[in-house]
Amino acid sequence: MKYLDEYRDAGLVHQYADALRQAATRPWKIMEICGGQTHTIVKYGIDELLPDGMELIHGPGCPVCVTPIEKIDKAIEIAGRSEVILCSFGDMLRVPGSEKDLLGVKAAGADVRTVYSPLDAVRIAERNPGREVVFFAVGFETTAPAIALAVEMARRMDLANFSLLVSHVLVPPAMEAILGAEENRVQGFLAAGHVCAIMGYNEYFPIAKKYNVPIIVTGFEPADILHGILLCVRQLEKGRATVENQYRRAVSQAGNQRAIELLEKVFQVADRAWRGIGEIPLSGLVLRPDYARYDAERRFELTETVAPESPDCISGHILRGVKKPHQCPAFGAKCTPERPLGAPMVSSEGACAAYYRYRGANGKQAIHATAAKEAP
């Protein structure tokens, strides 16, 4: 497939790996923000091709993983009302709240539906005027425009029975929170290409300058990842710290202006709590006052609660890049995809899920062919 197969070519992957070994003179530590990139790295063994001592640190770029337990509890509370149809992306159904998950609530009789687009939830509301339809809106800048469009459509259709439970988060503030932490080890970033396809990458230049870290906008295939790492290392070796765009086939510096305008029309920036990390200032989106009637928290008069993470789960350390999944004592034992303690073991973009799926129950031994051995 054009623009896909050529970026999975083993020869190209090894070419970038060889160039990387020649370029690197120090054991640099680079964080990939996106969970999709993490899965590529683990699935194809990209980390096995790195020079000795170089480390890829997995970041908090899994929207399901960073959705606070309190939001999940609110979704569960809403779903338990007989008049409600709760709609969600499939990953959210098995993410544990403080006591249960949405799948368990659905099994007990609640009307919880998996949708592939927020526009599906609008159509469900249109077809069920006697029911309240709530869409659990999670994600980074990638999913937010479609959700903003859904709200705008509901407004134009004058749907009185549609609302959102909003838990949107933003990437740049999370990067700053990581770089400003005492435990930070990150010396360079691979930025998520799909986020930048929407937002562009102008907002990364001040971060690169302030913290003296190179930021490479990177795609998701094996060759993309190795090329992004190579560009980052070349900057680090030269003492440079700016933004480069590896993912030129999909990303422009200005981003998608129509999507940005729609986001700014419907949402405004606010502080947001991240699961396992805590509150990050100005790191989330909330509905603007003009769209307040679509806010499910207001509509159902939900109160704020505090819910602790499982004491056996170290997902916060994993999301901050402090530890790897296999360093968790519960990994593969108390915590599995069938019985997850935390969100990173559930989500299709979670780091724990990637390690379990591709490296087995101990998280160390690769169980699939890697890019180092053969073409994917």
C-alpha positions in Angstrom: 0.0 0.0 0.0 1.4 3.4 -1.0 2.8 5.5 1.9 2.7 2.4 4.1 4.7 -0.5 2.7 7.8 1.6 1.9 7.9 2.7 5.6 8.0 -1.0 6.7 10.8 -1.9 4.5 13.5 -3.8 6.5 16.3 -2.5 4.3 15.4 1.1 5.0 14.9 0.4 8.7 18.4 -1.1 8.9 19.8 1.8 6.9 18.5 4.2 9.5 19.7 2.0 12.3 23.2 1.9 10.9 23.3 5.6 10.5 22.1 6.0 14.1 24.9 3.8 15.4 27.4 6.0 13.5 25.9 9.2 14.7 25.5 8.5 18.4 28.4 8.9 20.7 26.4 9.0 24.0 23.5 7.0 25.4 20.8 9.5 24.7 17.3 9.1 26.2 14.4 10.0 23.9 10.7 9.9 24.7 8.0 8.9 22.1 4.8 10.7 23.2 2.3 8.6 21.3 1.0 5.2 22.5 0.7 4.2 18.8 4.4 4.8 18.4 5.1 2.8 21.5 3.2 -0.2 20.0 5.3 0.1 16.8 8.5 0.2 18.8 7.6 -2.9 20.9 6.0 -4.8 18.1 8.8 -4.5 15.6 11.7 -4.5 18.1 12.8 -0.9 17.2 14.5 -0.6 20.6 16.6 -3.7 19.9 18.2 -1.8 17.0 19.4 1.1 19.1 23.1 1.7 20.0 24.1 0.3 23.4 22.8 2.4 26.3 20.4 4.5 24.2 16.8 4.3 25.6 13.4 5.0 24.3 11.2 6.3 27.1 7.4 5.7 26.7 5.3 8.7 27.3 1.7 9.5 28.4 0.3 9.6 24.8 -2.5 7.1 25.4 -5.8 9.1 25.9 -7.6 6.2 27.5 -4.7 5.6 29.9 -4.7 9.2 31.2 -8.5 9.5 31.6 -8.9 10.0 35.4 -10.6 7.4 37.5 -13.1 10.1 38.6 -14.2 10.6 35.0 -14.8 6.9 34.5 -16.8 6.8 37.8 -18.9 9.6 36.5 -19.5 7.8 33.2 -20.5 4.7 35.2 -22.9 6.8 37.3 -24.5 8.3 34.2 -24.7 5.0 32.5 -26.6 3.6 35.5 -29.6 5.9 34.9 -32.4 4.2 33.1 -33.1 7.1 30.7 -29.5 7.2 29.5 -27.7 5.7 26.5 -24.0 6.1 27.1 -21.8 6.0 24.0 -18.0 5.5 24.1 -15.1 4.3 22.1 -14.5 0.6 22.7 -11.2 1.0 24.6 -13.0 2.8 27.4 -15.3 0.0 28.3 -12.8 -2.2 30.2 -10.8 0.6 31.8 -11.2 0.2 35.6 -12.8 2.9 37.6 -12.6 2.9 41.4 -14.8 -0.2 41.8 -16.0 -1.4 38.3 -15.8 -0.6 34.6 -18.3 0.3 31.9 -18.4 -3.2 30.5 -19.5 -4.5 33.9 -22.2 -1.9 34.0 -23.3 -2.9 30.5 -23.4 -6.5 31.5 -25.7 -5.6 34.4 -28.2 -4.0 32.1 -27.1 -0.5 31.4 -27.4 0.8 27.8 -23.8 1.3 27.0 -22.9 1.4 23.3 -19.6 1.3 21.4 -19.4 3.8 18.6 -16.6 4.4 16.0 -17.4 8.1 15.7 -19.0 10.8 17.9 -21.3 11.5 14.9 -22.8 8.0 15.5 -23.8 9.2 19.0 -25.6 12.2 17.4 -27.5 9.9 15.1 -28.5 7.7 18.1 -29.8 10.8 19.9 -31.8 11.8 16.8 -33.4 8.3 16.7 -34.1 8.2 20.4 -35.7 11.5 21.3 -37.1 10.1 24.6 -33.7 9.1 25.9 -30.7 11.1 27.1 -27.6 10.2 24.9 -24.2 10.9 26.4 -20.9 10.6 24.5 -17.9 10.0 26.7 -15.4 12.3 24.9 -11.8 11.3 25.5 -8.7 11.8 23.4 -6.0 14.2 22.4 -6.1 16.9 19.7 -6.7 14.1 17.1 -10.2 13.2 18.2 -11.3 16.6 19.5 -12.3 18.1 16.1 -14.7 15.3 15.3 -16.3 15.7 18.8 -16.5 19.4 18.3 -18.3 18.8 15.0 -20.7 16.4 16.7 -21.6 19.2 19.2 -22.0 21.6 16.4 -24.3 19.2 14.5 -26.4 18.6 17.7 -26.8 22.4 18.0 -27.9 22.8 14.4 -30.3 20.0 14.8 -31.6 21.4 18.1 -31.1 18.1 19.8 -32.1 18.6 23.5 -31.1 15.0 24.5 -27.4 15.0 23.5 -24.5 15.8 25.8 -20.8 15.1 26.3 -18.8 13.9 29.3 -15.6 15.7 28.3 -12.1 14.4 29.3 -9.9 15.8 26.4 -6.2 16.4 27.0 -3.5 18.3 25.2 0.0 17.2 24.4 2.3 20.2 24.8 1.4 20.9 28.4 2.1 17.3 29.2 5.6 17.6 27.6 6.3 20.6 29.7 5.2 18.8 32.9 7.5 15.9 32.1 10.5 18.2 31.3 9.9 20.3 34.5 9.7 17.3 36.8 12.7 16.5 39.1 12.6 12.9 37.9 12.9 13.9 34.2 15.3 11.9 32.1 14.1 13.0 28.7 16.7 14.6 26.4 14.6 14.7 23.2 11.1 14.0 22.0 9.4 12.2 19.1 6.1 14.2 18.7 3.0 12.5 17.6 2.4 12.9 13.9 -1.4 12.7 14.0 -1.6 15.4 16.7 0.5 17.7 14.5 -1.5 16.9 11.4 -4.3 18.7 13.2 -2.5 21.4 15.3 0.7 21.9 13.3 3.9 22.2 15.3 4.4 25.9 15.9 3.6 25.4 19.6 6.6 23.1 20.0 9.2 25.7 19.2 8.9 27.5 22.5 9.2 24.2 24.4 12.3 23.1 22.5 13.9 26.5 23.2 12.9 26.7 26.9 14.0 23.2 27.8 16.8 22.9 25.2 15.4 19.6 23.8 15.0 18.7 20.1 11.4 17.7 19.1 10.9 15.6 16.0 7.4 15.3 14.5 7.4 11.6 13.7 5.1 9.1 11.9 4.1 5.6 13.1 5.8 3.0 10.9 9.2 1.4 11.7 11.1 3.5 9.3 9.4 6.6 10.5 10.4 5.9 14.1 14.1 5.1 13.3 14.3 8.2 11.1 12.8 10.3 13.8 15.3 9.0 16.4 18.2 9.6 13.9 17.1 13.2 13.4 16.8 13.7 17.1 20.2 12.2 17.9 21.9 14.3 15.2 20.5 17.4 16.9 21.6 16.2 20.3 25.1 15.4 19.1 25.4 18.9 17.7 24.0 20.7 20.7 20.9 21.9 18.8 17.4 22.0 20.1 14.7 22.8 17.6 11.6 21.3 15.9 12.0 19.1 12.8 9.2 17.5 10.7 10.0 13.8 9.8 6.3 13.2 8.9 6.1 15.6 6.0 3.8 13.4 4.0 1.0 14.1 6.5 2.0 17.2 8.5 2.4 20.8 7.7 3.7 23.4 10.1 0.4 25.3 10.3 -1.8 22.2 10.7 -5.4 21.9 9.7 -6.8 25.4 10.0 -10.5 24.4 9.6 -10.1 21.8 12.4 -8.4 24.3 14.6 -11.1 26.9 14.1 -13.8 24.4 15.0 -11.9 23.4 18.1 -11.5 27.0 19.2 -15.2 27.7 18.6 -16.5 24.8 20.7 -13.8 24.3 23.3 -11.6 26.4 25.6 -8.4 25.4 27.4 -8.6 24.5 31.1 -6.7 22.7 33.8 -7.0 18.9 33.6 -6.2 16.0 35.9 -4.3 13.1 34.2 -4.6 9.6 35.6 -1.5 8.6 37.4 0.1 12.0 36.9 -2.1 14.6 38.6 -3.3 18.0 37.5 -1.5 19.7 34.7 -2.3 23.4 34.2 -4.1 24.3 30.9 -3.8 20.8 29.6 -7.4 20.0 28.8 -10.4 21.1 26.8 -13.8 22.0 28.2 -16.9 23.2 26.4 -17.3 27.0 26.0 -20.2 28.7 27.8 -22.1 28.9 24.6 -22.2 25.1 24.5 -22.8 24.6 28.2 -26.1 22.9 27.6 -24.2 20.0 26.1 -22.1 19.4 29.2 -23.2 16.1 30.8 -21.6 17.0 34.2 -23.9 20.0 34.4 -26.9 18.3 33.0 -26.8 15.5 35.5 -25.4 17.6 38.4 -22.5 15.4 39.0 -20.3 16.1 42.0 -16.5 16.0 42.2 -15.0 13.0 43.8 -11.5 11.6 44.5 -10.7 8.0 43.6 -7.3 6.4 44.4 -5.4 4.2 42.0 -4.9 0.5 42.9 -1.9 0.3 45.3 -0.5 -2.5 43.1 -0.6 -0.4 39.9 2.4 1.8 39.0 0.8 3.2 35.8 1.7 6.7 36.9 5.4 5.9 36.8 4.9 4.2 33.4 3.0 7.2 32.0 5.6 9.6 33.2 8.4 7.5 31.7 10.0 6.7 35.1 9.6 2.9 34.7 8.9 0.3 32.0 5.9 -2.0 32.2 7.9 -5.1 33.0 9.3 -3.3 36.1 5.9 -3.4 37.7 5.6 -6.3 40.2 2.0 -6.9 39.1 2.7 -7.1 35.4 1.7 -10.4 33.9 0.6 -11.7 37.3 -2.0 -9.6 39.2 -2.4 -7.4 36.1 -3.2 -8.9 32.7 -5.4 -7.8 29.8 -8.2 -10.1 31.1 -7.9 -8.7 34.7 -6.3 -5.2 34.4 -5.4 -3.2 37.4 -4.7 0.0 35.4 -5.6 1.5 32.0 -2.2 0.9 30.3 -2.9 -2.8 30.3 -6.3 -2.3 28.6 -5.9 0.3 25.9 -4.9 -0.5 22.4 -2.3 2.2 22.8 -1.2 1.4 26.4 2.5 0.6 27.0 1.6 -2.4 29.3 -0.7 -3.9 26.7 2.1 -3.6 24.1 4.7 -5.3 26.3 2.3 -8.1 27.2 1.1 -8.7 23.7 4.5 -8.6 22.0 6.9 -9.7 24.7 4.9 -12.1 26.8 3.9 -12.3 30.4 7.3 -11.2 31.7 7.4 -8.2 29.3 11.0 -8.9 28.2 11.1 -11.7 25.6 10.0 -10.7 22.1 7.5 -13.2 20.8 7.0 -11.8 17.3 9.4 -11.2 14.4 11.2 -7.9 14.9 12.4 -5.3 12.4 15.9 -6.5 13.3 15.2 -9.9 11.8 12.8 -9.6 8.9 10.4 -7.2 7.1 7.1 -6.9 8.8 
